[in-house]
Amino acid sequence: MTVKHTEVQEYYGKELESTEDLKTTACCTITPPPKHIREILSQVHDEVLDKYYGCGLTIPNQVEGLKVLDLGSGSGRDCFIASKLVGQTGEVVGVDMTEEQLNVANKHIDYHTQKFGFKRANVRFLKGNIEKLDELDLEEGSFDLIISNCVINLAENKQKVLNDAFRLLKPGGEMYFSDVYSDRRIGADLQKDPVLWGECLSGALYWNDFLNFSKKAGFTDPRVVESHPIGVENEEIEEKVGDIKFFSVTYRLFKLDGLESDCEDYGQSVRYKGTIKGKSSSFDLDDHHNFPTGKMITVCGNTYKMLNETRFASHFEFFGTWDTHYGIFEGCGGNMPFKEEQGDGSLACC
Ligand SMILES: C[S@@+](CC[C@H](N)C(=O)[O-])C[C@H]1O[C@@H](n2cnc3c(N)ncnc32)[C@H](O)[C@@H]1O
């Protein structure tokens, strides 16, 4: 444990009693949860809800039967939601390093098992550091889904967290998580401030560093699901952070062989069947891929793989092959870096 870890444990274990004690709105969720999650939230214990410090919605669609890992599970809110959604055949493991948070989560396992009508608990909590997941007894390649809500910004070695997450996922699995990002790299002086770090601000990753870390870990094509600017709403802290802009972002990162660094066009299309639970009229893969039921949509090779080689495969019809490459996929904003028009200079042959 480093000094930073001890400070974070103090902050979440002792300094904060409930959401009311937060000094900024960084660890607050802006988007209201969808109806099916609101229904589950009405069954979650109040003490768990009082100590919720997440910044987004970290539960994707179609999770029944999955094995889920929550990095920095806190008082367990997202784990209990996931527990209900994965059902008795699924399994949820939460990891957190703060004793007081784990105590609340553990105290309410039986309550939720009963509330959800399960014969036995499908959720458990482990004490551990998410920067040392390799020291926990977690089997490599064994998780379908890794979630995390407003935690990775608090880690000092973010690359290690992503590397381990990639290692723990099954092929075709995904990491789906919400966190705080900044529009620039944050200076060391701000990073030393325990309140700014604890409030999930000064540990925030500059978004482009995050993309590079993810790609280095093996998550070749990170997709934004949702993003919102964060208003700090505390004059003293605003003064300290100056012009830095913060965002709450939900990313989905698939572990898939053969994803390419750019969106490439193989002339492929997909048609959504409308069968994903709660998504009968359309399904959103990310913030720029909406699939209305029954409509043929042209996709790049990476999107094709994200649908064809994951738990979404049976919910789509797939058209096309990998035989012919038609260039960069312009639908994802890709552009050829060369001028297409001939200049009016004389022809020079090589
Ligand atoms: C902002 S809270 C979010 C908690 C929970 N995800 C939620 O949505 O309520 C951050 C949590 O991450 C935990 N945490 C921070 N750094 C950690 C680390 N390196 N390893 C394990 N847990 C960590 C803290 O103990 C705290 O419970």
Boltz pocket constraint, residues with backbone or C-beta under 6 A from the ligand:
constraints:
  - pocket:
      binder: B
      contacts: [[A, 5], [A, 8], [A, 9], [A, 12], [A, 27], [A, 51], [A, 52], [A, 53], [A, 54], [A, 55], [A, 71], [A, 72], [A, 73], [A, 74], [A, 75], [A, 76], [A, 77], [A, 78], [A, 95], [A, 96], [A, 97], [A, 98], [A, 101], [A, 128], [A, 129], [A, 130], [A, 131], [A, 148], [A, 149], [A, 150], [A, 151], [A, 154], [A, 155], [A, 198], [A, 200]]
      max_distance: 6.0
